Amino acid sequence: MNTLALTVTGMTCMGCVNSVKNLVGALPGVSAVRVDLGSGRVEVDHDPGQSDFATIRRAIEDGGYGVTA
């Protein structure tokens, strides 16, 4: 299990936090998603063999948010 730390832009409320958690949490191999709205920091515990950085980033961006590593 790896932990990936990202900065997600475009989150403005707890609804956005829940949306990002749901988008990423639905991916295979993701066991936990922690989101800090104030900093935009998102930490994802995942199995890189099932969901890698590109997959996680795409899921967030497809939800309408931006991602920086």
TORLO-339555 format. One record per residue: residue in one letter; residue number from 1; x, y, z of N, C-alpha, C in turn. Coordinates in steps of 0.05 Angstrom, whole numbers. Example, Ala and Ser with C-alpha at 12.3 -4.5 7.8 and 13.67 -1.06 7.14 Angstrom:
<atoms>
<atom><rest>a</rest><nr>1</nr><n_xx>264</n_xx><n_yy>-114</n_yy><n_zz>156</n_zz><ca_xx>246</ca_xx><ca_yy>-90</ca_yy><ca_zz>156</ca_zz><c_xx>264</c_xx><c_yy>-66</c_yy><c_zz>156</c_zz></atom>
<atom><rest>s</rest><nr>2</nr><n_xx>257</n_xx><n_yy>-45</n_yy><n_zz>142</n_zz><ca_xx>273</ca_xx><ca_yy>-21</ca_yy><ca_zz>143</ca_zz><c_xx>258</c_xx><c_yy>1</c_yy><c_zz>157</c_zz></atom>
</atoms>
This chain:
<atoms>
<atom><rest>m</rest><nr>1</nr><n_xx>17</n_xx><n_yy>-23</n_yy><n_zz>0</n_zz><ca_xx>0</ca_xx><ca_yy>0</ca_yy><ca_zz>0</ca_zz><c_xx>18</c_xx><c_yy>25</c_yy><c_zz>0</c_zz></atom>
<atom><rest>n</rest><nr>2</nr><n_xx>12</n_xx><n_yy>43</n_yy><n_zz>-18</n_zz><ca_xx>26</ca_xx><ca_yy>69</ca_yy><ca_zz>-20</ca_zz><c_xx>8</c_xx><c_yy>91</c_yy><c_zz>-12</c_zz></atom>
<atom><rest>t</rest><nr>3</nr><n_xx>20</n_xx><n_yy>114</n_yy><n_zz>-4</n_zz><ca_xx>5</ca_xx><ca_yy>138</ca_yy><ca_zz>1</ca_zz><c_xx>13</c_xx><c_yy>159</c_yy><c_zz>-19</c_zz></atom>
<atom><rest>l</rest><nr>4</nr><n_xx>-6</n_xx><n_yy>169</n_yy><n_zz>-33</n_zz><ca_xx>-2</ca_xx><ca_yy>190</ca_yy><ca_zz>-54</ca_zz><c_xx>-13</c_xx><c_yy>216</c_yy><c_zz>-43</c_zz></atom>
<atom><rest>a</rest><nr>5</nr><n_xx>3</n_xx><n_yy>237</n_yy><n_zz>-43</n_zz><ca_xx>-5</ca_xx><ca_yy>264</ca_yy><ca_zz>-34</ca_zz><c_xx>-8</c_xx><c_yy>282</c_yy><c_zz>-59</c_zz></atom>
<atom><rest>l</rest><nr>6</nr><n_xx>-32</n_xx><n_yy>294</n_yy><n_zz>-61</n_zz><ca_xx>-38</ca_xx><ca_yy>312</ca_yy><ca_zz>-83</ca_zz><c_xx>-49</c_xx><c_yy>338</c_yy><c_zz>-73</c_zz></atom>
<atom><rest>t</rest><nr>7</nr><n_xx>-47</n_xx><n_yy>359</n_yy><n_zz>-89</n_zz><ca_xx>-62</ca_xx><ca_yy>383</ca_yy><ca_zz>-84</ca_zz><c_xx>-84</c_xx><c_yy>385</c_yy><c_zz>-104</c_zz></atom>
<atom><rest>v</rest><nr>8</nr><n_xx>-108</n_xx><n_yy>388</n_yy><n_zz>-95</n_zz><ca_xx>-132</ca_xx><ca_yy>389</ca_yy><ca_zz>-112</ca_zz><c_xx>-143</c_xx><c_yy>417</c_yy><c_zz>-112</c_zz></atom>
<atom><rest>t</rest><nr>9</nr><n_xx>-147</n_xx><n_yy>429</n_yy><n_zz>-135</n_zz><ca_xx>-158</ca_xx><ca_yy>456</ca_yy><ca_zz>-137</ca_zz><c_xx>-187</c_xx><c_yy>455</c_yy><c_zz>-145</c_zz></atom>
<atom><rest>g</rest><nr>10</nr><n_xx>-202</n_xx><n_yy>476</n_yy><n_zz>-138</n_zz><ca_xx>-230</ca_xx><ca_yy>477</ca_yy><ca_zz>-145</ca_zz><c_xx>-249</c_xx><c_yy>468</c_yy><c_zz>-124</c_zz></atom>
<atom><rest>m</rest><nr>11</nr><n_xx>-239</n_xx><n_yy>458</n_yy><n_zz>-101</n_zz><ca_xx>-256</ca_xx><ca_yy>450</ca_yy><ca_zz>-79</ca_zz><c_xx>-263</c_xx><c_yy>475</c_yy><c_zz>-63</c_zz></atom>
<atom><rest>t</rest><nr>12</nr><n_xx>-289</n_xx><n_yy>480</n_yy><n_zz>-59</n_zz><ca_xx>-297</ca_xx><ca_yy>504</ca_yy><ca_zz>-44</ca_zz><c_xx>-315</c_xx><c_yy>498</c_yy><c_zz>-20</c_zz></atom>
<atom><rest>c</rest><nr>13</nr><n_xx>-324</n_xx><n_yy>473</n_yy><n_zz>-17</n_zz><ca_xx>-342</ca_xx><ca_yy>467</ca_yy><ca_zz>5</ca_zz><c_xx>-340</c_xx><c_yy>437</c_yy><c_zz>13</c_zz></atom>
<atom><rest>m</rest><nr>14</nr><n_xx>-355</n_xx><n_yy>430</n_yy><n_zz>33</n_zz><ca_xx>-354</ca_xx><ca_yy>402</ca_yy><ca_zz>42</ca_zz><c_xx>-367</c_xx><c_yy>383</c_yy><c_zz>21</c_zz></atom>
<atom><rest>g</rest><nr>15</nr><n_xx>-384</n_xx><n_yy>394</n_yy><n_zz>5</n_zz><ca_xx>-396</ca_xx><ca_yy>378</ca_yy><ca_zz>-17</ca_zz><c_xx>-374</c_xx><c_yy>370</c_yy><c_zz>-36</c_zz></atom>
<atom><rest>c</rest><nr>16</nr><n_xx>-355</n_xx><n_yy>389</n_yy><n_zz>-42</n_zz><ca_xx>-333</ca_xx><ca_yy>383</ca_yy><ca_zz>-59</ca_zz><c_xx>-315</c_xx><c_yy>362</c_yy><c_zz>-47</c_zz></atom>
<atom><rest>v</rest><nr>17</nr><n_xx>-310</n_xx><n_yy>364</n_yy><n_zz>-21</n_zz><ca_xx>-294</ca_xx><ca_yy>345</ca_yy><ca_zz>-6</ca_zz><c_xx>-306</c_xx><c_yy>317</c_yy><c_zz>-9</c_zz></atom>
<atom><rest>n</rest><nr>18</nr><n_xx>-332</n_xx><n_yy>315</n_yy><n_zz>-5</n_zz><ca_xx>-345</ca_xx><ca_yy>289</ca_yy><ca_zz>-7</ca_zz><c_xx>-345</c_xx><c_yy>279</c_yy><c_zz>-36</c_zz></atom>
<atom><rest>s</rest><nr>19</nr><n_xx>-347</n_xx><n_yy>297</n_yy><n_zz>-55</n_zz><ca_xx>-346</ca_xx><ca_yy>288</ca_yy><ca_zz>-83</ca_zz><c_xx>-318</c_xx><c_yy>276</c_yy><c_zz>-90</c_zz></atom>
<atom><rest>v</rest><nr>20</nr><n_xx>-297</n_xx><n_yy>290</n_yy><n_zz>-81</n_zz><ca_xx>-270</ca_xx><ca_yy>279</ca_yy><ca_zz>-86</ca_zz><c_xx>-266</c_xx><c_yy>253</c_yy><c_zz>-72</c_zz></atom>
<atom><rest>k</rest><nr>21</nr><n_xx>-275</n_xx><n_yy>251</n_yy><n_zz>-47</n_zz><ca_xx>-273</ca_xx><ca_yy>225</ca_yy><ca_zz>-33</ca_zz><c_xx>-287</c_xx><c_yy>203</c_yy><c_zz>-48</c_zz></atom>
<atom><rest>n</rest><nr>22</nr><n_xx>-311</n_xx><n_yy>209</n_yy><n_zz>-58</n_zz><ca_xx>-326</ca_xx><ca_yy>188</ca_yy><ca_zz>-72</ca_zz><c_xx>-314</c_xx><c_yy>181</c_yy><c_zz>-99</c_zz></atom>
<atom><rest>l</rest><nr>23</nr><n_xx>-304</n_xx><n_yy>201</n_yy><n_zz>-114</n_zz><ca_xx>-291</ca_xx><ca_yy>196</ca_yy><ca_zz>-140</ca_zz><c_xx>-267</c_xx><c_yy>178</c_yy><c_zz>-137</c_zz></atom>
<atom><rest>v</rest><nr>24</nr><n_xx>-250</n_xx><n_yy>184</n_yy><n_zz>-117</n_zz><ca_xx>-225</ca_xx><ca_yy>169</ca_yy><ca_zz>-113</ca_zz><c_xx>-230</c_xx><c_yy>143</c_yy><c_zz>-99</c_zz></atom>
<atom><rest>g</rest><nr>25</nr><n_xx>-248</n_xx><n_yy>144</n_yy><n_zz>-79</n_zz><ca_xx>-254</ca_xx><ca_yy>120</ca_yy><ca_zz>-63</ca_zz><c_xx>-266</c_xx><c_yy>98</c_yy><c_zz>-79</c_zz></atom>
<atom><rest>a</rest><nr>26</nr><n_xx>-278</n_xx><n_yy>104</n_yy><n_zz>-102</n_zz><ca_xx>-291</ca_xx><ca_yy>84</ca_yy><ca_zz>-118</ca_zz><c_xx>-271</c_xx><c_yy>69</c_yy><c_zz>-136</c_zz></atom>
<atom><rest>l</rest><nr>27</nr><n_xx>-246</n_xx><n_yy>78</n_yy><n_zz>-137</n_zz><ca_xx>-226</ca_xx><ca_yy>65</ca_yy><ca_zz>-154</ca_zz><c_xx>-216</c_xx><c_yy>39</c_yy><c_zz>-142</c_zz></atom>
<atom><rest>p</rest><nr>28</nr><n_xx>-210</n_xx><n_yy>20</n_yy><n_zz>-158</n_zz><ca_xx>-199</ca_xx><ca_yy>-6</ca_yy><ca_zz>-147</ca_zz><c_xx>-172</c_xx><c_yy>-1</c_yy><c_zz>-133</c_zz></atom>
<atom><rest>g</rest><nr>29</nr><n_xx>-169</n_xx><n_yy>-14</n_yy><n_zz>-111</n_zz><ca_xx>-144</ca_xx><ca_yy>-13</ca_yy><ca_zz>-96</ca_zz><c_xx>-141</c_xx><c_yy>11</c_yy><c_zz>-78</c_zz></atom>
<atom><rest>v</rest><nr>30</nr><n_xx>-161</n_xx><n_yy>29</n_yy><n_zz>-77</n_zz><ca_xx>-160</ca_xx><ca_yy>52</ca_yy><ca_zz>-58</ca_zz><c_xx>-172</c_xx><c_yy>43</c_yy><c_zz>-32</c_zz></atom>
<atom><rest>s</rest><nr>31</nr><n_xx>-157</n_xx><n_yy>46</n_yy><n_zz>-10</n_zz><ca_xx>-167</ca_xx><ca_yy>38</ca_yy><ca_zz>16</ca_zz><c_xx>-175</c_xx><c_yy>62</c_yy><c_zz>34</c_zz></atom>
<atom><rest>a</rest><nr>32</nr><n_xx>-164</n_xx><n_yy>86</n_yy><n_zz>28</n_zz><ca_xx>-171</ca_xx><ca_yy>109</ca_yy><ca_zz>44</ca_zz><c_xx>-165</c_xx><c_yy>134</c_yy><c_zz>29</c_zz></atom>
<atom><rest>v</rest><nr>33</nr><n_xx>-182</n_xx><n_yy>155</n_yy><n_zz>34</n_zz><ca_xx>-179</ca_xx><ca_yy>181</ca_yy><ca_zz>21</ca_zz><c_xx>-183</c_xx><c_yy>202</c_yy><c_zz>43</c_zz></atom>
<atom><rest>r</rest><nr>34</nr><n_xx>-163</n_xx><n_yy>219</n_yy><n_zz>47</n_zz><ca_xx>-164</ca_xx><ca_yy>240</ca_yy><ca_zz>67</ca_zz><c_xx>-162</c_xx><c_yy>267</c_yy><c_zz>52</c_zz></atom>
<atom><rest>v</rest><nr>35</nr><n_xx>-181</n_xx><n_yy>285</n_yy><n_zz>58</n_zz><ca_xx>-181</ca_xx><ca_yy>311</ca_yy><ca_zz>44</ca_zz><c_xx>-181</c_xx><c_yy>333</c_yy><c_zz>64</c_zz></atom>
<atom><rest>d</rest><nr>36</nr><n_xx>-164</n_xx><n_yy>353</n_yy><n_zz>60</n_zz><ca_xx>-164</ca_xx><ca_yy>377</ca_yy><ca_zz>76</ca_zz><c_xx>-173</c_xx><c_yy>400</c_yy><c_zz>58</c_zz></atom>
<atom><rest>l</rest><nr>37</nr><n_xx>-196</n_xx><n_yy>410</n_yy><n_zz>63</n_zz><ca_xx>-208</ca_xx><ca_yy>431</ca_yy><ca_zz>46</ca_zz><c_xx>-191</c_xx><c_yy>456</c_yy><c_zz>46</c_zz></atom>
<atom><rest>g</rest><nr>38</nr><n_xx>-182</n_xx><n_yy>465</n_yy><n_zz>69</n_zz><ca_xx>-166</ca_xx><ca_yy>490</ca_yy><ca_zz>71</ca_zz><c_xx>-142</c_xx><c_yy>490</c_yy><c_zz>54</c_zz></atom>
<atom><rest>s</rest><nr>39</nr><n_xx>-126</n_xx><n_yy>469</n_yy><n_zz>54</n_zz><ca_xx>-101</ca_xx><ca_yy>468</ca_yy><ca_zz>39</ca_zz><c_xx>-105</c_xx><c_yy>456</c_yy><c_zz>11</c_zz></atom>
<atom><rest>g</rest><nr>40</nr><n_xx>-127</n_xx><n_yy>442</n_yy><n_zz>7</n_zz><ca_xx>-131</ca_xx><ca_yy>427</ca_yy><ca_zz>-18</ca_zz><c_xx>-115</c_xx><c_yy>401</c_yy><c_zz>-19</c_zz></atom>
<atom><rest>r</rest><nr>41</nr><n_xx>-103</n_xx><n_yy>394</n_yy><n_zz>3</n_zz><ca_xx>-87</ca_xx><ca_yy>369</ca_yy><ca_zz>4</ca_zz><c_xx>-105</c_xx><c_yy>344</c_yy><c_zz>5</c_zz></atom>
<atom><rest>v</rest><nr>42</nr><n_xx>-98</n_xx><n_yy>325</n_yy><n_zz>-12</n_zz><ca_xx>-113</ca_xx><ca_yy>300</ca_yy><ca_zz>-13</ca_zz><c_xx>-92</c_xx><c_yy>278</c_yy><c_zz>-11</c_zz></atom>
<atom><rest>e</rest><nr>43</nr><n_xx>-96</n_xx><n_yy>260</n_yy><n_zz>8</n_zz><ca_xx>-78</ca_xx><ca_yy>237</ca_yy><ca_zz>11</ca_zz><c_xx>-94</c_xx><c_yy>212</c_yy><c_zz>5</c_zz></atom>
<atom><rest>v</rest><nr>44</nr><n_xx>-83</n_xx><n_yy>195</n_yy><n_zz>-11</n_zz><ca_xx>-96</ca_xx><ca_yy>171</ca_yy><ca_zz>-20</ca_zz><c_xx>-79</c_xx><c_yy>146</c_yy><c_zz>-14</c_zz></atom>
<atom><rest>d</rest><nr>45</nr><n_xx>-90</n_xx><n_yy>128</n_yy><n_zz>2</n_zz><ca_xx>-76</ca_xx><ca_yy>103</ca_yy><ca_zz>7</ca_zz><c_xx>-86</c_xx><c_yy>84</c_yy><c_zz>-15</c_zz></atom>
<atom><rest>h</rest><nr>46</nr><n_xx>-67</n_xx><n_yy>73</n_yy><n_zz>-30</n_zz><ca_xx>-76</ca_xx><ca_yy>56</ca_yy><ca_zz>-53</ca_zz><c_xx>-55</c_xx><c_yy>35</c_yy><c_zz>-60</c_zz></atom>
<atom><rest>d</rest><nr>47</nr><n_xx>-64</n_xx><n_yy>15</n_yy><n_zz>-75</n_zz><ca_xx>-47</ca_xx><ca_yy>-5</ca_yy><ca_zz>-86</ca_zz><c_xx>-40</c_xx><c_yy>4</c_yy><c_zz>-114</c_zz></atom>
<atom><rest>p</rest><nr>48</nr><n_xx>-14</n_xx><n_yy>12</n_yy><n_zz>-119</n_zz><ca_xx>-7</ca_xx><ca_yy>23</ca_yy><ca_zz>-145</ca_zz><c_xx>-10</c_xx><c_yy>3</c_yy><c_zz>-168</c_zz></atom>
<atom><rest>g</rest><nr>49</nr><n_xx>-13</n_xx><n_yy>-22</n_yy><n_zz>-162</n_zz><ca_xx>-18</ca_xx><ca_yy>-42</ca_yy><ca_zz>-183</ca_zz><c_xx>-46</c_xx><c_yy>-41</c_yy><c_zz>-193</c_zz></atom>
<atom><rest>q</rest><nr>50</nr><n_xx>-64</n_xx><n_yy>-29</n_yy><n_zz>-178</n_zz><ca_xx>-92</ca_xx><ca_yy>-27</ca_yy><ca_zz>-186</ca_zz><c_xx>-100</c_xx><c_yy>1</c_yy><c_zz>-194</c_zz></atom>
<atom><rest>s</rest><nr>51</nr><n_xx>-90</n_xx><n_yy>21</n_yy><n_zz>-180</n_zz><ca_xx>-96</ca_xx><ca_yy>49</ca_yy><ca_zz>-187</ca_zz><c_xx>-71</c_xx><c_yy>65</c_yy><c_zz>-183</c_zz></atom>
<atom><rest>d</rest><nr>52</nr><n_xx>-60</n_xx><n_yy>75</n_yy><n_zz>-205</n_zz><ca_xx>-35</ca_xx><ca_yy>91</ca_yy><ca_zz>-203</ca_zz><c_xx>-42</c_xx><c_yy>121</c_yy><c_zz>-203</c_zz></atom>
<atom><rest>f</rest><nr>53</nr><n_xx>-21</n_xx><n_yy>137</n_yy><n_zz>-203</n_zz><ca_xx>-24</ca_xx><ca_yy>166</ca_yy><ca_zz>-202</ca_zz><c_xx>-42</c_xx><c_yy>176</c_yy><c_zz>-225</c_zz></atom>
<atom><rest>a</rest><nr>54</nr><n_xx>-37</n_xx><n_yy>166</n_yy><n_zz>-249</n_zz><ca_xx>-52</ca_xx><ca_yy>176</ca_yy><ca_zz>-273</ca_zz><c_xx>-81</c_xx><c_yy>169</c_yy><c_zz>-270</c_zz></atom>
<atom><rest>t</rest><nr>55</nr><n_xx>-88</n_xx><n_yy>146</n_yy><n_zz>-260</n_zz><ca_xx>-116</ca_xx><ca_yy>137</ca_yy><ca_zz>-257</ca_zz><c_xx>-130</c_xx><c_yy>155</c_yy><c_zz>-236</c_zz></atom>
<atom><rest>i</rest><nr>56</nr><n_xx>-116</n_xx><n_yy>160</n_yy><n_zz>-214</n_zz><ca_xx>-127</ca_xx><ca_yy>176</ca_yy><ca_zz>-192</ca_zz><c_xx>-131</c_xx><c_yy>205</c_yy><c_zz>-202</c_zz></atom>
<atom><rest>r</rest><nr>57</nr><n_xx>-111</n_xx><n_yy>215</n_yy><n_zz>-215</n_zz><ca_xx>-113</ca_xx><ca_yy>243</ca_yy><ca_zz>-226</ca_zz><c_xx>-136</c_xx><c_yy>245</c_yy><c_zz>-246</c_zz></atom>
<atom><rest>r</rest><nr>58</nr><n_xx>-138</n_xx><n_yy>226</n_yy><n_zz>-263</n_zz><ca_xx>-160</ca_xx><ca_yy>227</ca_yy><ca_zz>-284</ca_zz><c_xx>-187</c_xx><c_yy>227</c_yy><c_zz>-270</c_zz></atom>
<atom><rest>a</rest><nr>59</nr><n_xx>-191</n_xx><n_yy>211</n_yy><n_zz>-250</n_zz><ca_xx>-217</ca_xx><ca_yy>209</ca_yy><ca_zz>-236</ca_zz><c_xx>-224</c_xx><c_yy>236</c_yy><c_zz>-224</c_zz></atom>
<atom><rest>i</rest><nr>60</nr><n_xx>-204</n_xx><n_yy>250</n_yy><n_zz>-212</n_zz><ca_xx>-209</ca_xx><ca_yy>276</ca_yy><ca_zz>-199</ca_zz><c_xx>-215</c_xx><c_yy>297</c_yy><c_zz>-221</c_zz></atom>
<atom><rest>e</rest><nr>61</nr><n_xx>-199</n_xx><n_yy>297</n_yy><n_zz>-242</n_zz><ca_xx>-203</ca_xx><ca_yy>316</ca_yy><ca_zz>-264</ca_zz><c_xx>-229</c_xx><c_yy>312</c_yy><c_zz>-278</c_zz></atom>
<atom><rest>d</rest><nr>62</nr><n_xx>-237</n_xx><n_yy>287</n_yy><n_zz>-282</n_zz><ca_xx>-263</ca_xx><ca_yy>280</ca_yy><ca_zz>-294</ca_zz><c_xx>-286</c_xx><c_yy>291</c_yy><c_zz>-277</c_zz></atom>
<atom><rest>g</rest><nr>63</nr><n_xx>-281</n_xx><n_yy>294</n_yy><n_zz>-251</n_zz><ca_xx>-301</ca_xx><ca_yy>305</ca_yy><ca_zz>-233</ca_zz><c_xx>-303</c_xx><c_yy>335</c_yy><c_zz>-233</c_zz></atom>
<atom><rest>g</rest><nr>64</nr><n_xx>-284</n_xx><n_yy>347</n_yy><n_zz>-248</n_zz><ca_xx>-285</ca_xx><ca_yy>377</ca_yy><ca_zz>-251</ca_zz><c_xx>-265</c_xx><c_yy>392</c_yy><c_zz>-233</c_zz></atom>
<atom><rest>y</rest><nr>65</nr><n_xx>-247</n_xx><n_yy>378</n_yy><n_zz>-221</n_zz><ca_xx>-227</ca_xx><ca_yy>390</ca_yy><ca_zz>-204</ca_zz><c_xx>-199</c_xx><c_yy>390</c_yy><c_zz>-218</c_zz></atom>
<atom><rest>g</rest><nr>66</nr><n_xx>-181</n_xx><n_yy>406</n_yy><n_zz>-208</n_zz><ca_xx>-154</ca_xx><ca_yy>406</ca_yy><ca_zz>-218</ca_zz><c_xx>-135</c_xx><c_yy>391</c_yy><c_zz>-199</c_zz></atom>
<atom><rest>v</rest><nr>67</nr><n_xx>-113</n_xx><n_yy>381</n_yy><n_zz>-210</n_zz><ca_xx>-94</ca_xx><ca_yy>366</ca_yy><ca_zz>-194</ca_zz><c_xx>-66</c_xx><c_yy>375</c_yy><c_zz>-199</c_zz></atom>
<atom><rest>t</rest><nr>68</nr><n_xx>-51</n_xx><n_yy>380</n_yy><n_zz>-177</n_zz><ca_xx>-22</ca_xx><ca_yy>384</ca_yy><ca_zz>-179</ca_zz><c_xx>-9</c_xx><c_yy>364</c_yy><c_zz>-160</c_zz></atom>
<atom><rest>a</rest><nr>69</nr><n_xx>14</n_xx><n_yy>354</n_yy><n_zz>-167</n_zz><ca_xx>27</ca_xx><ca_yy>334</ca_yy><ca_zz>-150</ca_zz><c_xx>44</c_xx><c_yy>348</c_yy><c_zz>-130</c_zz></atom>
</atoms>
